[in-house]
Amino acid sequence: MRDVCVIGIGQTPIGELWDMSLRDLAAKALRDAMKDAGLDGPPEALFVANMLAPRLSNQAHLGALIADFTGWRGIEAVTVEAACASGGAAFQQAYRAVASGLMDVVAVCGVEKMTDATTSPVTSALATAADADFEGAHGASFVALNALVMQRYMYEYRVPHESFAPFSINAHQNAINNPNAMFRRAINEQIYKNAPVIADPINLYDSSPICDGAAAMVLCPLEMARELNQHVPVRVLASVTATDCLDLAGRHDLLGLEAARGSAKKAYEKSGLSPQDIDVFEVHDAFSIMAALSLEAAGFAERGKGTSLALDGEITPQGKVPISTMGGLKGRGHPVGATGVYELVDVVTQLRGEAAANQVPNAEVGMSQNIGGTGATVVTHILQRLS
Amino acid sequence: MRDVCVIGIGQTPIGELWDMSLRDLAAKALRDAMKDAGLDGPPEALFVANMLAPRLSNQAHLGALIADFTGWRGIEAVTVEAACASGGAAFQQAYRAVASGLMDVVAVCGVEKMTDATTSPVTSALATAADADFEGAHGASFVALNALVMQRYMYEYRVPHESFAPFSINAHQNAINNPNAMFRRAINEQIYKNAPVIADPINLYDSSPICDGAAAMVLCPLEMARELNQHVPVRVLASVTATDCLDLAGRHDLLGLEAARGSAKKAYEKSGLSPQDIDVFEVHDAFSIMAALSLEAAGFAERGKGTSLALDGEITPQGKVPISTMGGLKGRGHPVGATGVYELVDVVTQLRGEAAANQVPNAEVGMSQNIGGTGATVVTHILQRLS
């Protein structure tokens, strides 16, 4: 087992990118990440994270496709999928390829092209993250399932809908300063309150957008990162995946987000850290409710108190638990299969001190929690800036 | 880096399994593999190989789904996809998780449910293995693309169509003795010759069937395999993936199957072996032409001589290069995402000496070559029986 560092990051802007295809997006992010790493030539392997291409672009087999299009024909390449947690899961395989000593330089790329789907409606494609037999077959869309969870949270903890406003306000505020974010405009409580309802109680500003984008990273052993000396090395301290059942009805603890709790707990054990040591936390705020649940499951707030933390202003870059620091899934955007990689790119950006106006002061340890489905797969990563 | 062994194998019969769903199939194969390993309780991680569920069953996110349904809620689980090479690619990630020292007991499951597709025709779903923009968009089906390659092979090497008959005859003959095979009946040259054409020159007997099935394996470190002492340990000597471009028009060498050649070459280097040392070779005979090309690319026959090897009777269990020993993709069946795992299960069956009437005498070293698309991803594994 070797120490592994992130030495390169790359990303495309997120949006409705009509002039770029799936492979264009991926190749751009990958080339940028290799350039950022200061490396020429192909990596030894490429791990692609994607969820929807087989449905929306009639394209499976992205590993070889993207490796070739990036100019790396011949290298090992494969796709890793865990619904919206695909990015974190792909990063984990890349991390292991280096940690094992089998490979030195590997690349990860999360890519999703959601806006020019020809074959399948995006809503049905996204529903494949839920249980097709127990949920999808009954017509439950992905937003509807999240709405059930939010409804239960509001009932159980006596929390009004407006308590979730700070999550969206913080995300939009941070997105303004991120040139790659989709929604670079502020919102306020009034705008949040007046937003149209998508699936009661989830409104427009509780939801992340349908969009295109790709993010990429390059990993190598710690010694090599020191030799290259291109950036301050960012080391992977923990990489943990945990799962739960897909269907909400089968959960032992609907609001407990057990896979998030389980993977965070193991990640703390592996790194020897606790929530107090985390300077920046990139949550999976696909819906506001998931941000609240993730904060609670990862130990940053007690059960039912996730929204209080937000209302107290502690989730901003100046707060105790800065989240969605580059806009999160809500403001930056949520190209689903790519999101886990974007989250990690944002963590690295913070740890390198390159977050400009959104910089969390003295960020040394960062965490990301990438959630698949309504919480059935959760991948937690803890990264640390070395000096 | 630790030595890794296969200690458990499981499989469902292959066929039109109307009474079993995707998750039923996977859980059955996984439970059988754990039982075969002599282990109780969950593995530390599950790697699922699947290609078509998002299209044919409206279901992505199979890792968590199958882990939960098998009774292993909570464990790490993820899906690995590389078109028809998904099985080999998933096995590779499982191998690394153990080799790295990060995990002791991991499971792999390849599963595909092709026969009760409700949303998308199987032919369009299979075409996602090819290049959607350069091939699929023009209406090229997967069998049509393979037909182009076969056409070129026959022209280039002056090989008549009937030279491919021995591949199908051998596969069907071996399938008779495999209780899990789909087509347990012999064919002869006359039947092959009179078969209806699917896409000229590919006929019915040059093609593998559309079917359902799941295969599973359990891996652990060598020392643990020795302690458990449930079966003769089968060690992984090499695990190599190589890629090429997806589209046939972009290949540097259409008949060279460069990814197959590249991955076989590296696998020989890693294991210190050569083709002469391989006692059994499970090829990816999705179409007869792919069996011929794989034999040539892996060094068992010179270019253009793959069919000669077959005509000389050398591909039967008693020959110099036994292939498709349990029926192969043609006779046993080709549930695409599961196939790579079935190939490895067959290799282990041979190395354990459990192949009954199809046993290759004194099989000590076995190889599998799992091909994705028309050769864009190729995963080669070499396994060895220890004493």
Chai-1 contact restraints between the chains, C-beta under 6 A:
chainA,res_idxA,chainB,res_idxB,connection_type,confidence,min_distance_angstrom,max_distance_angstrom,comment,restraint_id
A,M1,B,G101,contact,1.0,0.0,6.0,A-B,restraint_1
A,M51,B,A60,contact,1.0,0.0,6.0,A-B,restraint_2
A,P54,B,P54,contact,1.0,0.0,6.0,A-B,restraint_3
A,P54,B,R55,contact,1.0,0.0,6.0,A-B,restraint_4
A,P54,B,T128,contact,1.0,0.0,6.0,A-B,restraint_5
A,R55,B,P54,contact,1.0,0.0,6.0,A-B,restraint_6
A,S57,B,A132,contact,1.0,0.0,6.0,A-B,restraint_7
A,N58,B,T128,contact,1.0,0.0,6.0,A-B,restraint_8
A,N58,B,A132,contact,1.0,0.0,6.0,A-B,restraint_9
A,N58,B,G136,contact,1.0,0.0,6.0,A-B,restraint_10
A,Q59,B,T128,contact,1.0,0.0,6.0,A-B,restraint_11
A,Q59,B,A132,contact,1.0,0.0,6.0,A-B,restraint_12
A,A60,B,M51,contact,1.0,0.0,6.0,A-B,restraint_13
A,A60,B,A83,contact,1.0,0.0,6.0,A-B,restraint_14
A,A60,B,T128,contact,1.0,0.0,6.0,A-B,restraint_15
A,A60,B,A129,contact,1.0,0.0,6.0,A-B,restraint_16
A,H61,B,A83,contact,1.0,0.0,6.0,A-B,restraint_17
A,H61,B,A129,contact,1.0,0.0,6.0,A-B,restraint_18
A,H61,B,G373,contact,1.0,0.0,6.0,A-B,restraint_19
A,G63,B,A82,contact,1.0,0.0,6.0,A-B,restraint_20
A,A64,B,T243,contact,1.0,0.0,6.0,A-B,restraint_21
A,A64,B,L246,contact,1.0,0.0,6.0,A-B,restraint_22
A,A64,B,A376,contact,1.0,0.0,6.0,A-B,restraint_23
A,A64,B,T377,contact,1.0,0.0,6.0,A-B,restraint_24
A,L65,B,L246,contact,1.0,0.0,6.0,A-B,restraint_25
A,A67,B,T243,contact,1.0,0.0,6.0,A-B,restraint_26
A,D68,B,C245,contact,1.0,0.0,6.0,A-B,restraint_27
A,G74,B,A242,contact,1.0,0.0,6.0,A-B,restraint_28
A,E76,B,T241,contact,1.0,0.0,6.0,A-B,restraint_29
A,A77,B,T243,contact,1.0,0.0,6.0,A-B,restraint_30
A,V78,B,V80,contact,1.0,0.0,6.0,A-B,restraint_31
A,V78,B,A82,contact,1.0,0.0,6.0,A-B,restraint_32
A,V78,B,A89,contact,1.0,0.0,6.0,A-B,restraint_33
A,T79,B,E81,contact,1.0,0.0,6.0,A-B,restraint_34
A,V80,B,V78,contact,1.0,0.0,6.0,A-B,restraint_35
A,V80,B,V80,contact,1.0,0.0,6.0,A-B,restraint_36
A,E81,B,T79,contact,1.0,0.0,6.0,A-B,restraint_37
A,E81,B,E81,contact,1.0,0.0,6.0,A-B,restraint_38
A,A82,B,G63,contact,1.0,0.0,6.0,A-B,restraint_39
A,A82,B,V78,contact,1.0,0.0,6.0,A-B,restraint_40
A,A83,B,A60,contact,1.0,0.0,6.0,A-B,restraint_41
A,A83,B,H61,contact,1.0,0.0,6.0,A-B,restraint_42
A,A89,B,V78,contact,1.0,0.0,6.0,A-B,restraint_43
A,Q93,B,Q93,contact,1.0,0.0,6.0,A-B,restraint_44
A,R96,B,R96,contact,1.0,0.0,6.0,A-B,restraint_45
A,R96,B,S100,contact,1.0,0.0,6.0,A-B,restraint_46
A,A99,B,S100,contact,1.0,0.0,6.0,A-B,restraint_47
A,S100,B,R96,contact,1.0,0.0,6.0,A-B,restraint_48
A,S100,B,A99,contact,1.0,0.0,6.0,A-B,restraint_49
A,S100,B,S100,contact,1.0,0.0,6.0,A-B,restraint_50
A,G101,B,M1,contact,1.0,0.0,6.0,A-B,restraint_51
A,T128,B,P54,contact,1.0,0.0,6.0,A-B,restraint_52
A,T128,B,N58,contact,1.0,0.0,6.0,A-B,restraint_53
A,T128,B,Q59,contact,1.0,0.0,6.0,A-B,restraint_54
A,T128,B,A60,contact,1.0,0.0,6.0,A-B,restraint_55
A,A129,B,A60,contact,1.0,0.0,6.0,A-B,restraint_56
A,A129,B,H61,contact,1.0,0.0,6.0,A-B,restraint_57
A,A132,B,S57,contact,1.0,0.0,6.0,A-B,restraint_58
A,A132,B,N58,contact,1.0,0.0,6.0,A-B,restraint_59
A,A132,B,Q59,contact,1.0,0.0,6.0,A-B,restraint_60
A,G136,B,N58,contact,1.0,0.0,6.0,A-B,restraint_61
A,T241,B,E76,contact,1.0,0.0,6.0,A-B,restraint_62
A,A242,B,G74,contact,1.0,0.0,6.0,A-B,restraint_63
A,T243,B,A64,contact,1.0,0.0,6.0,A-B,restraint_64
A,T243,B,A67,contact,1.0,0.0,6.0,A-B,restraint_65
A,T243,B,A77,contact,1.0,0.0,6.0,A-B,restraint_66
A,C245,B,D68,contact,1.0,0.0,6.0,A-B,restraint_67
A,L246,B,A64,contact,1.0,0.0,6.0,A-B,restraint_68
A,L246,B,L65,contact,1.0,0.0,6.0,A-B,restraint_69
A,G373,B,H61,contact,1.0,0.0,6.0,A-B,restraint_70
A,A376,B,A64,contact,1.0,0.0,6.0,A-B,restraint_71
A,T377,B,A64,contact,1.0,0.0,6.0,A-B,restraint_72
